[in-house]
Amino acid sequence: MQPEIELKLDLMPQAAEMFASWPSLPMENQTAALHAIYFDTPDQQLGKRGMSLRIRRTGRRRVQTVKADGRDGAGLFARDEWEMPVRGVTPVLDDRTPVAALLGEAVGQVDRLFTVDVQRRTWMVKQDSATIELVLDRGAVLANGREQAICEIELELKAGEPAALFALARRIDADIAVRPGVLSKAERGYRLTQALPAAVKAEKVALDPTMSIRQAFLRIVAACLRHYRLNEALLLDQYTAEALHQARVAIRRLRSALKLFKPVLQAADVARFQRELRWLAGVLGEARDLDVLAPRIGGDAARARLAVAQGQAHDRVLQWLESARVRMVLLDLVEWMALGAGLDAKAGRSVVPFAATGLRKLRKGIAKGGRHMMRLSDEARHSVRKDAKRLRYGAEFFAGLFDGKQKRRRRHKAFLDKLESMQDALGALNDLVTTPATLARHGLPCDIGTGGVEKAELVAAAAIAHGDLVDARRFWT
């Protein structure tokens, strides 16, 4: 078993030829044609466990590899793998790999699932005092008669410090735009076996009570970055309102994580990333507001004006997403994580009491802030709404720490249900308050109704939902 530390970078197919002739690359390089067959059970038991099994042919040589995919790596992959030479295209599933033990009787169902064909060029590059293997892969993954292009760079650290990977990545990006990659080739294949989504929702963060604060934080941030990048890739390919919404959710989740873990982080780091993420959320916010308004606009003339405003907002989103500023925010975050995120000594403690304290403080703040919901100003209610979002994300992040007993799982679901009800009511109120200004900015009529629901009714619903949440049993005790 060999550990590998690898930074994966995505680039557009049209940029690959430019990179292949990048002046900073050494003249000496190796080329190879790689053909890989990936295997799994019909119900994809290996994939669901974050494992992959392949046999790759390079020339006349075949190598079987089992990998535990770095899904929590957000661009920086640190994985376990088991390799062995094989004679044919039938997997060898003995005790030299974990597959047989993992699948049990289902090991006999393992069969071909998809293939990956790439042309690989490899260079050995010196960066500072480090030695880095730089690989350019161009090709495609094929599954169920469908095909998707692969165009990626992999920087694997052979000797030296991980910081050198990022120094080299920035040198590349100065000439050819790259973004942190979050999908392994195996994941690309698994995704291609299913219907391609219009958007990707947040995945469950795999935490357990044995983790330290440091381990939990790094895993949560990686999950948020992965959530964002998957939706950003969809947006760069084709704009959809759903992908934009999920990209914004990912940014909000990441900002909430930074605030939750602020006690163990460097204040300067938190301020720097919060500033950039707040800006990025704002870049996406205008388009999102118009997308939400679109179904509620009546009249051909108004709809036509809104369509023009939407098109302009969508164009601005894509322009910013393609900017160096956005790419560097992502790369800076991945590097920050790889180098330990500046976490202090307290981050070595158990995450369970830390999580419980954070959730308790958030809940207490909401209970106090929304106590007189009927008399609060619009701004104060909006503040309660933002706190409720943070509590929601925290409850989702930390769910795995408290789900050991069925009673706690039931409490967790009931707590989230009540929290969602309050968010819905406060969200409707926020739309009612902010919509006129959004319409006015775009010269649209400000007579959109609320479906017969008056503001007083929405405030009353929010007050009831707030009371229900305050009375809800805490799942973290």
N, C-alpha and C positions, 0 to 999 in steps of 0.2 A: 504494500500500500504506500503510495507516494503522495504527499501533499503538494498542491500547486497553488500559486498565487498569480492571478491572471486578471488583467483589466481588459474588458471587452468594450470596443467602440463600434458604433454603427455609423455608416456613411451611405450617402445616396449612390446608387449604381453608376450614375454618370460621373461621379467623383473618383471612382476606383481607378480609372485609367490615369487620371492626374496623379493619384497617389503612387501608382506603380513607377512613375518617372519622377517622383519627388527628389530634388537634388540632394537632400540630406541622407538619403539611403545609401548604404555601401554598394559598390558595384557587384560584389560577390553575393549570390543568393541561390537558393535551391528551389526547384519547382517540382510539383507532384500533383497527380490526379488522384483524388480520394473518392472512393465509392463506399458508402456505409449503409448497412441494413440495420434497422432498429427493430427490436422484438419486444413483445409484451403479451399478456393474456388478452383474450377478447374484450374483457371489461377493464383493461388497462390498470391492473393492480399495481404494477411497478410505478407507472406514471403518477398515480394517485399518492404514492408514498415518496415522491420526489426522487425516484431512482430511474436510471436509464441503462439499457443493455443493448450494445451494438457489436457488430462485426464489421471492421473496416478493412478494405483492401487497398493497399498501396503497392502498385506494381504486381509482383507475384506473392507478396507477403500479406497475410491476414492476421489481424490482432483483435481479440475480443476484449471489450472494455465495459466494466460496470462502474457507473458514476452515481454518487449522491449529489444531485444538482444543488448549486449554491443559490437557491431561490431567495435567500435572505441577504444576498450579496450586493444588490443594486449596482451592478457594473463591476465590482471587485469580487471575483469568484475565488473562494477558498474551499476546495472540495476533497472528498475522499474518493479514491478510485482504485480498481482492481483490474490489472491487465494480464493477459496471457496470449501467446501465439496459438492459433488454431489452424487446422488443415482445411476445413470446409466452411460452409455457411450455416451450419447447425450449431447453436450455442452449446458450450460445455458448462453444465450447471451442477458442478460438484461442490465440495466443501472449500474450494479455493475462492469462492465468491459468496456473498450473503444471499444470493437470489433464492436458492433452494430452501434455505431456512425461512426466508421471508414469505415465500409463496406456499410452502407446504405441498399439499396434494395438487394444487393448481399449477405447479411447475410443469406438469405434463401438457398444459394448454398453451404454453409459450409458442408464439408463431410470429411471422413477419408482420410489421405494422406500417412502416414507411421507409423511404430511402432518402439519402442525402448525397448529392454529387457536387463536389467543389474542385476548382482549380486553386491550388495553394502555392503561394510564394513565401519564402521564409528568409529573413535576414537576421544576423546577429548584430545588435546595435549597442554601442557604448553611450551611456548617459550618466554624466558626472562620474562616480566611481562604480556604477552598477553595470551589469551585463544583462541585456534584455533580448529575448527572442521575440522578434516582430513578425507576425503572420498576417498576410492578406488572403482572405478566403472569398472567392466569387463563385457562385453556383446557384443551386436550387434544392429545395426539399419537395418531394413528391409523395402524395398520399391520396388514396381513393380517387385517382384520376385528376387531382388538382395539383397545382404547382405554385410555389412562392419563391421569389428570388432571395438569395442570401448575399449580403455584401457587408463584410465586417473585418475589423482589425482586432487582433488579439496581441496583447503585450504580456509576455510571461517573464516574471522575474527569475533569472538564473543565479544571479549573485548581486548582493547589495541591498539597499533599503527600498521599501515600497514607494517612498516619495519620488524616486526616480521614474517610476511608471507615469506619474502625473506630470512631471517635468517634460517627458517625451510627448505625452498626449497634448500638452499645450503647444509644443513646437509644431506638432502636426496640425492642430486646429488653426494655428496662425495662417496656414496656407490652404488647408482643406477642412471643411466643416465636419466635425465628428461629435457624436453624443454618446454618453455612457449606455452600453447595451445591457439589457436586463433579461434577455432570453437566450438560453443555450440552444444549440441546434436541435437537441432532443425536444425541448419545449416548443420550438417552432413546428416540428413535425406533429407533436400531439395536438397543437392548436389547429393544424390543418386537417386533422381527421374529423373535426367538428365544424359546425357552421361558424363562419367568422363573425365576431360580434360587432355591433355598431359602437359599443362602448364597453369598458371593463370596470366592474365594480371592485371595491376594496376586498382583498382576500383576508381571511382570518389570520391574525398574527399568532404564530405558534410560540406561546410562552408557557413555561411551567414553573412551579414553586421553587425549584432548585436553583433558578437563575439569580445572578446578581443584578443590581441596578444597571450596571454597565452593559451586560449581555442583553437585557431587555430593551434598553434604549437603542442600541445599535440595530437590533432586529426590527423594532418599530419604525425607525427612520428608514431602514432599507425597504420595508414594506410600503411605506408612503412614497418613496422615490420610484419604486417599481410601479405602483398604481398610477403615478403621474406619467411616467415614461410610456407605458403601454397605451395610454389615451393620447398622449402627445403624438406618438407614431401614427395613430389612426387619424388625428387631425391633419398632420402633415401630408397624409395620403389623400384624404377627402374629408372636408369639414362636415361634422354632424353635431347637432345640438347636444346629443347624449354624451358624446366624447368630450365636448367642451365642459359640460356640467361635471363629469367625473374627474376631469383634470383639475377643476376648481376645488372639488371635494378633497382630492389628494393634497392640494396645497394647504387647505384648511386643516386637514388632519396633521400634516407635518408641522404647521405652526402651533397647533395644540400640543403636539408632542414636545416641542421645544419649550413651551410654557410649563408643561407638567414636570419636566425634568430640569427646569431652570436651577433648582437648589444645588445640583451637582455639576453644573456646566459653568464655563467661563462667561462672565457677563458680556464681554466684548464679542465673543462668538455668537451668542444668542442675538445680540443687537444687530450684528452684521447680517445674519441669515434672515432674521425677521424683517429687516428693511427690504431685502431683495425679494423675499417671498410675498410681502405685502404689495410691492410694486407689480409682481407677476400676477397676483390675484386681481389687481386692478386692471391690468391689461386684458384679462379675460372677462372681467365683470360687465363691461358695457355690452358686449355681444350676448352674454347670458341674459341680461335684463331684457334686451330686445327679443330674444328667442322666446322668453316666457310670455312676453306681451302679444306676440304674433297671433295666437289662437283667439285672443279676446278682442282684436280690432275688427270693427265693422265698417262697411262702406268701401267701394272699390278704390276711390281716391286715397283714402287713409291707408288702405292695405298696400297700395302702390308706393306711397311715400315711405311706409315702414319697410317694405322690401328693399328699397334703395338704401335706407339707413342700415339695415341688416347686412346687406352685401358689403357696404363700406366697413362696417365693424368687423365682419368676418375676414376681410382682406387685411385689416390692421392686425388682427390676431395672428394670422399666418406670417406676416412680415416680422412681428416681434418674436414669434417662436423660432424663426430662422436666424435670429440675430445672435451675434457673439455673446451678448450679455446673458441671454438665457442659457446658452450652452455652458458658459463659464460658471454660472450659479450651480448647475447640475454637477459639473466636474469638481467644483470646490466642495460641494457637499459630500460627494463620494470620497474625495481625498481626506476630508475632515474625519469621516467615519473610519477610513482605513488606518489613519494615524492615531486613533483612540478618542477623537472628538473632545480632547481637552478635559475629559472627565476627571474629577478629583478623587482623593482617596476614599471618600464616603461611598463612591459608586461601586466599591467592592462588596458592600453589604447586600443582604437579601432584598430582593425587589418586593416581596409580599407586603411587609409593613410600610414601605415607601409608597406602594400603590394604594393601600388602604387609606393612608394619611392624605394623599392627593385627592382621592375620590371624596373623602369625607369633607375636605375643605371646599371643594367645588360645590358639593350638595348644600353645605351650610351657607355658602355665598348666594346660591340661588334661592334658598328658603328665605333668607333675609332680604335679598334684593327685590323679590317679587311679592313680599308680604302684603303690600297694599296695592295690588295690581290695578284695581279700579281707579285709583287716584294718581297713578304714575304718569309721568310725561311720556311722549312717544320715544324720546331718546333713552329714558330709563328702561322702558320695556324692551327696546332694542338691545340694551346692555344685558338684560336678563336672557334674552334670546341667544346672544353670543356665548354667555356662560353655559347655557343649556347645551349648545353644540359642543363645547369643550368637554362637558361632562359626558355627553353621548360618545364622543370619540375615546375618551379615557375608559369608559365602561367597556367599549369594544376592544380597545388595546389589551386591557388587563383581564379579559374574560377567562382566559386559560389558566390564570392563577387561582381562580376560585370555583372551578367547575368540577371539583372532585366528587361532590355529593349531589344527588338528584335534587335535593331541596334547594341547594344554592343555584343550580341551573334554572329551576322554576322561578326563583326570586330574581335572577338576572333577566330572564325574559319579561317578567312582569314589570320590573323596573324600567327596562328599555321601552316597553309599550307605553307606559305612563309618560316617560320622557319624550317620546315621539309625539304623543298627543299634545303636550304643551308646546313643542316646537312647531307643530302644524298650526296651532292657534296663533302663536306669536308671528309665524311666518306670514299668515294671511293678513294680520294687522300691519306688518311691515310693508307688504305689497300695497295695501290700501293707502298707506302714508306716502310711500316713495313713488308710486306710479305717476301721479300728476307731473312731478318734476321731470321724470324720464320722458314722458310724452311731450312736454313743453320744449325740451332740448331739441327735439327732432321735428318740431312744428306740427305735431299731431293733435287731434282733438282730445280734450281732457274730460270726456264724458263717458269713460268706460265705467260700467256699473260693477257691483260686487255680487251679482246674482241674487239681489234682494236681501243680502245680509248687511245689516248696519254695523257701524263701528262699535256701538255699545254692545251688540250681541257678541262680536268677536272678543272684546275685552272681557266680557262675562265668561265666555268659554275658556279664555286663557287663565282667568282667575280660578275657575273650577279645576282645570288641568294642573295648575300649580299646586293647589291644595292636595290633589290626588298624589302628585309626585312627592310632596313633603311627607305624606303619610305612608308612602311605599316602604316596604321592608328593604333594608340594605343587604345586597348580596355578598358584600365583602367582609361580613362579620359572622 
